[in-house]
Amino acid sequence: MGELIHVVEDDEDIRFIVEYILIESGYRVESSSNVKDFYKSLEISIPDLILLDVMLPDGNGIDICRDLREKETTRDVKIIIMSAHAAEKAVLEEACSDDFISKPFDLDNLLRHVKRFFPA
């Protein structure tokens, strides 16, 4: 493995747990708690997958997702939207994301979603 996953999540507890389970599963992980830091990190490295929360303190995950799809450097990056609002699933997937996971989520289920993009 060794694929790079970027977790964009403002809730520190969720971010820590997701980072931990991904690292334990062999992935390289970067994380941001806000949009500003996320975009700064993209100047340094482009991840293979982004786990993107919808509600962030300084932006909206839907807008970020659409923006990433419009940029040449990030348009092919896989994106999994994370949201507590399951009703948004169809809209989010249609708008930009490759997958959706409803919060709160089971960690095994999260890993299943991630592994779909990185076949062994």
Phi and psi restraints in degrees (value plus and minus 20) as a CYANA .aco file:
   2 GLY   PHI      81.2   121.2
   2 GLY   PSI     -12.1    27.9
   3 GLU   PHI     -83.2   -43.2
   3 GLU   PSI     128.0   168.0
   4 LEU   PHI    -114.1   -74.1
   4 LEU   PSI     104.8   144.8
   5 ILE   PHI    -139.0   -99.0
   5 ILE   PSI     112.2   152.2
   6 HIS   PHI    -128.9   -88.9
   6 HIS   PSI     104.7   144.7
   7 VAL   PHI    -121.2   -81.2
   7 VAL   PSI     100.4   140.4
   8 VAL   PHI    -132.8   -92.8
   8 VAL   PSI      80.5   120.5
   9 GLU   PHI    -170.7  -130.7
   9 GLU   PSI     106.4   146.4
  10 ASP   PHI    -102.7   -62.7
  10 ASP   PSI     -41.4    -1.4
  11 ASP   PHI     -98.5   -58.5
  11 ASP   PSI      92.6   132.6
  12 GLU   PHI     -79.0   -39.0
  12 GLU   PSI     -60.2   -20.2
  13 ASP   PHI     -85.2   -45.2
  13 ASP   PSI     -65.8   -25.8
  14 ILE   PHI     -84.0   -44.0
  14 ILE   PSI     -65.3   -25.3
  15 ARG   PHI     -79.0   -39.0
  15 ARG   PSI     -64.1   -24.1
  16 PHE   PHI     -82.3   -42.3
  16 PHE   PSI     -67.6   -27.6
  17 ILE   PHI     -83.9   -43.9
  17 ILE   PSI     -63.8   -23.8
  18 VAL   PHI     -84.5   -44.5
  18 VAL   PSI     -64.5   -24.5
  19 GLU   PHI     -77.2   -37.2
  19 GLU   PSI     -68.0   -28.0
  20 TYR   PHI     -78.9   -38.9
  20 TYR   PSI     -69.6   -29.6
  21 ILE   PHI     -86.5   -46.5
  21 ILE   PSI     -54.9   -14.9
  22 LEU   PHI     -90.0   -50.0
  22 LEU   PSI     -62.9   -22.9
  23 ILE   PHI     -83.3   -43.3
  23 ILE   PSI     -63.5   -23.5
  24 GLU   PHI     -83.0   -43.0
  24 GLU   PSI     -44.2    -4.2
  25 SER   PHI    -111.0   -71.0
  25 SER   PSI     -16.1    23.9
  26 GLY   PHI      76.9   116.9
  26 GLY   PSI     -12.9    27.1
  27 TYR   PHI    -110.3   -70.3
  27 TYR   PSI     132.6   172.6
  28 ARG   PHI    -106.7   -66.7
  28 ARG   PSI     119.9   159.9
  29 VAL   PHI    -153.2  -113.2
  29 VAL   PSI     114.5   154.5
  30 GLU   PHI    -140.7  -100.7
  30 GLU   PSI     137.4   177.4
  31 SER   PHI    -168.1  -128.1
  31 SER   PSI     136.6   176.6
  32 SER   PHI    -160.8  -120.8
  32 SER   PSI     127.9   167.9
  33 SER   PHI    -121.8   -81.8
  33 SER   PSI     -23.6    16.4
  34 ASN   PHI    -173.4  -133.4
  34 ASN   PSI     149.3   189.3
  35 VAL   PHI     -86.9   -46.9
  35 VAL   PSI     -63.1   -23.1
  36 LYS   PHI     -75.8   -35.8
  36 LYS   PSI     -69.8   -29.8
  37 ASP   PHI     -86.0   -46.0
  37 ASP   PSI     -56.3   -16.3
  38 PHE   PHI     -80.6   -40.6
  38 PHE   PSI     -69.5   -29.5
  39 TYR   PHI     -84.4   -44.4
  39 TYR   PSI     -54.3   -14.3
  40 LYS   PHI     -82.2   -42.2
  40 LYS   PSI     -61.5   -21.5
  41 SER   PHI     -85.9   -45.9
  41 SER   PSI     -50.5   -10.5
  42 LEU   PHI     -87.2   -47.2
  42 LEU   PSI     -41.7    -1.7
  43 GLU   PHI     -90.5   -50.5
  43 GLU   PSI     -42.7    -2.7
  44 ILE   PHI    -116.2   -76.2
  44 ILE   PSI     -65.5   -25.5
  45 SER   PHI    -171.7  -131.7
  45 SER   PSI     125.9   165.9
  46 ILE   PHI    -122.1   -82.1
  46 ILE   PSI     101.7   141.7
  47 PRO   PHI     -95.8   -55.8
  47 PRO   PSI     146.1   186.1
  48 ASP   PHI    -102.4   -62.4
  48 ASP   PSI     -47.6    -7.6
  49 LEU   PHI    -168.8  -128.8
  49 LEU   PSI     123.5   163.5
  50 ILE   PHI    -141.3  -101.3
  50 ILE   PSI     107.2   147.2
  51 LEU   PHI    -117.8   -77.8
  51 LEU   PSI      92.5   132.5
  52 LEU   PHI    -140.7  -100.7
  52 LEU   PSI      97.6   137.6
  53 ASP   PHI     -93.5   -53.5
  53 ASP   PSI     128.3   168.3
  54 VAL   PHI     -98.8   -58.8
  54 VAL   PSI     -64.8   -24.8
  55 MET   PHI    -118.6   -78.6
  55 MET   PSI      87.9   127.9
  56 LEU   PHI    -141.2  -101.2
  56 LEU   PSI     135.4   175.4
  57 PRO   PHI     -83.6   -43.6
  57 PRO   PSI     -47.6    -7.6
  58 ASP   PHI    -143.4  -103.4
  58 ASP   PSI       1.7    41.7
  59 GLY   PHI     157.4   197.4
  59 GLY   PSI     158.8   198.8
  60 ASN   PHI    -138.7   -98.7
  60 ASN   PSI     108.8   148.8
  61 GLY   PHI     -79.3   -39.3
  61 GLY   PSI     -51.4   -11.4
  62 ILE   PHI     -85.4   -45.4
  62 ILE   PSI     -65.5   -25.5
  63 ASP   PHI     -84.3   -44.3
  63 ASP   PSI     -60.0   -20.0
  64 ILE   PHI     -82.9   -42.9
  64 ILE   PSI     -65.3   -25.3
  65 CYS   PHI     -78.7   -38.7
  65 CYS   PSI     -68.0   -28.0
  66 ARG   PHI     -82.0   -42.0
  66 ARG   PSI     -61.1   -21.1
  67 ASP   PHI     -82.3   -42.3
  67 ASP   PSI     -62.8   -22.8
  68 LEU   PHI     -82.3   -42.3
  68 LEU   PSI     -56.3   -16.3
  69 ARG   PHI     -89.9   -49.9
  69 ARG   PSI     -43.8    -3.8
  70 GLU   PHI    -105.4   -65.4
  70 GLU   PSI     -40.3    -0.3
  71 LYS   PHI    -109.0   -69.0
  71 LYS   PSI     115.6   155.6
  72 GLU   PHI     -80.0   -40.0
  72 GLU   PSI     -58.3   -18.3
  73 THR   PHI     -92.1   -52.1
  73 THR   PSI     -40.8    -0.8
  74 THR   PHI    -142.4  -102.4
  74 THR   PSI     -20.6    19.4
  75 ARG   PHI     -83.4   -43.4
  75 ARG   PSI     -45.3    -5.3
  76 ASP   PHI    -118.7   -78.7
  76 ASP   PSI     -19.2    20.8
  77 VAL   PHI     -90.1   -50.1
  77 VAL   PSI     114.6   154.6
  78 LYS   PHI     -93.6   -53.6
  78 LYS   PSI     119.6   159.6
  79 ILE   PHI    -150.3  -110.3
  79 ILE   PSI     107.8   147.8
  80 ILE   PHI    -131.9   -91.9
  80 ILE   PSI      99.4   139.4
  81 ILE   PHI    -103.3   -63.3
  81 ILE   PSI     116.4   156.4
  82 MET   PHI    -134.9   -94.9
  82 MET   PSI     106.5   146.5
  83 SER   PHI    -171.6  -131.6
  83 SER   PSI     126.9   166.9
  84 ALA   PHI    -101.9   -61.9
  84 ALA   PSI     -26.8    13.2
  85 HIS   PHI    -125.8   -85.8
  85 HIS   PSI      68.5   108.5
  86 ALA   PHI     -79.6   -39.6
  86 ALA   PSI     -45.8    -5.8
  87 ALA   PHI     -84.5   -44.5
  87 ALA   PSI     -39.7     0.3
  88 GLU   PHI     -99.9   -59.9
  88 GLU   PSI     -28.4    11.6
  89 LYS   PHI     -71.5   -31.5
  89 LYS   PSI     -74.8   -34.8
  90 ALA   PHI     -82.1   -42.1
  90 ALA   PSI     -62.2   -22.2
  91 VAL   PHI     -84.3   -44.3
  91 VAL   PSI     -64.4   -24.4
  92 LEU   PHI     -86.0   -46.0
  92 LEU   PSI     -64.9   -24.9
  93 GLU   PHI     -84.3   -44.3
  93 GLU   PSI     -61.3   -21.3
  94 GLU   PHI     -86.0   -46.0
  94 GLU   PSI     -58.3   -18.3
  95 ALA   PHI     -88.6   -48.6
  95 ALA   PSI     -61.7   -21.7
  96 CYS   PHI    -187.8  -147.8
  96 CYS   PSI     -49.8    -9.8
  97 SER   PHI    -104.0   -64.0
  97 SER   PSI     140.6   180.6
  98 ASP   PHI    -111.3   -71.3
  98 ASP   PSI     -39.1     0.9
  99 ASP   PHI    -181.1  -141.1
  99 ASP   PSI     149.6   189.6
 100 PHE   PHI    -162.5  -122.5
 100 PHE   PSI     119.4   159.4
 101 ILE   PHI    -154.0  -114.0
 101 ILE   PSI     112.4   152.4
 102 SER   PHI    -106.3   -66.3
 102 SER   PSI     116.0   156.0
 103 LYS   PHI    -116.9   -76.9
 103 LYS   PSI     126.1   166.1
 104 PRO   PHI     -90.6   -50.6
 104 PRO   PSI     129.5   169.5
 105 PHE   PHI    -142.0  -102.0
 105 PHE   PSI     133.9   173.9
 106 ASP   PHI     -98.9   -58.9
 106 ASP   PSI     114.8   154.8
 107 LEU   PHI     -83.5   -43.5
 107 LEU   PSI     -55.1   -15.1
 108 ASP   PHI     -84.2   -44.2
 108 ASP   PSI     -58.6   -18.6
 109 ASN   PHI     -86.5   -46.5
 109 ASN   PSI     -60.7   -20.7
 110 LEU   PHI     -78.3   -38.3
 110 LEU   PSI     -66.4   -26.4
 111 LEU   PHI     -82.8   -42.8
 111 LEU   PSI     -57.4   -17.4
 112 ARG   PHI     -80.1   -40.1
 112 ARG   PSI     -63.2   -23.2
 113 HIS   PHI     -82.7   -42.7
 113 HIS   PSI     -65.1   -25.1
 114 VAL   PHI     -83.9   -43.9
 114 VAL   PSI     -66.1   -26.1
 115 LYS   PHI     -85.1   -45.1
 115 LYS   PSI     -42.4    -2.4
 116 ARG   PHI     -78.1   -38.1
 116 ARG   PSI     -49.5    -9.5
 117 PHE   PHI    -109.9   -69.9
 117 PHE   PSI     -29.3    10.7
 118 PHE   PHI    -151.4  -111.4
 118 PHE   PSI      52.6    92.6
 119 PRO   PHI     -82.5   -42.5
 119 PRO   PSI     123.7   163.7
